[in-house]
């Protein structure tokens, strides 16, 4: 072959693959209407694929050198008994209060076991006080049993305070009132079904000291897995907390408070109030406090806590729809505040990535995992042979598939490091069933946005009881008035059970007066924050 012709052909091939110009034989898909548009959609979605790949790999490498991960390995190693004992003594010195909000009667069957677990099995040197703050729609005999525990001091020095928040209708109101009784340096929060691992609080304390953050958010797993649904959810929790949350933090330098299994510096938590007019008061609290630039939250998946699974698939659907509604409400309410926030450009970009661009991630995953295979199969059936998509489109396909394989490798590596071998198959099955999980998320987001637009984004309590107990019907809550609902609501939907809330001022820094531990506390009648 003539050297000049060979060089010309090589240059033409390079231009064709890279820019789709000077192609000797144009890709057949490009000959059809919409072929070029499809290529640009794939190229755009692969931007998110690249961000995901970099963040997952970066999060994995960063966590390998995290002091909290090293401490977790030391506490589990029986050969490092003396070192672990010394670390326990040092880390357990800061004063601590534990808050346990609950709703009765839904959480009555599991509450006493959780109190016993926290008091007797949670490792921490300081003799902390456990504050059980609860609300109930009607008086119960069980309340007398709770009151008998009030102000009881256990042999290990730990004590219990029982607070009934009269007039409260939410976890947010319970926490807001209970925080008035917290005077310690740190405060830990757990849900009523949570049994934290014995050394989880020590690991969170070490992580807080190493990172200098306001809050350390731990991970959760299912401590009861009675069926295949629970096994699948447990694998989902592991991948979410050990892979994707650290990846998000690596890329954005921002963490999110999950509402339970979290350690806070008390002064930072008291500086704000939880809203009770949104579906996920914890996510809204995280974003609002982050926007002001005064709170830093960090993920620490090694600080683990076991919770109970939803009783039925219907309860799972209600739980996940509430989460989707909460994220969408927070996105629509706070995305417009990002440009004016007193944050660095990188932090603003991180908030955009966490809030509105998470829809972009969902679009990217949908295009690559659902739409692209359908288009490839339809085109192959039409031309009678596979592999006729053209260089640029095939390059996008190859890149997205390679990134997916790399993420799977990171997931498996995390499972090998942190999970017993019996859990490895479930984690791998969850990762490989990404199309199913993606379809589930698409359905939830579609329903969530539809409810917000129609103004029916109401709340409920998702029952999570031991497998042997009978599931209780979910309780209806108040409907939240969101920004999008006010824009989209039709005239027939003008009424709402709660008025739009106004933003109250920050908590006063003056010392609070302590009332009697057994006193019934009345929740404030104001409507949280806008």
Secondary structure, DSSP 8 states (H G I E B T S, - for coil): --HHHHHHHHHHHHHHHHHS-S-SS--GGGGSTTHHHHHHHHHHHHHHHHHHHHHHHHHHHHHHT-HHHHHHHHHH-GGGHHHHHHHHHHHT-S-EEEEEEEEETTTHHHHHHHHHHHHHH---SS--EEEEEEEESS--THHHHHHTTTT-B-TTS-EEEEEEEET--SHHHHHHHHGGG--SSEEEEE-TT-EE-TTHHHHHHHHHHHHT-SEEEEEEEES---SHHHHHHHHHHHHIIIIIHHHHHHHHS-----SSSEEEEHHHHHTS---SSSS-HHHHHHHHHHHTT---EEEEEEEEEEE---SSHHHHHHHHHHHHHHHHHHHHHHGGGTTTSSS-HHHHHHHHHHTTHHHHHHHHHHIIIIIHHHHHHHHHHHHTSSS-S-HHHHHHHHHHHHHHHHHHHHHHHHHHHHS-HHHHHHHHHHHHTHHHHHHHHHHHHHHHHHHHHHT--EEE------TTS------EEEE---HHHHHH--GGG---SS-----------S------TT--EE---S----
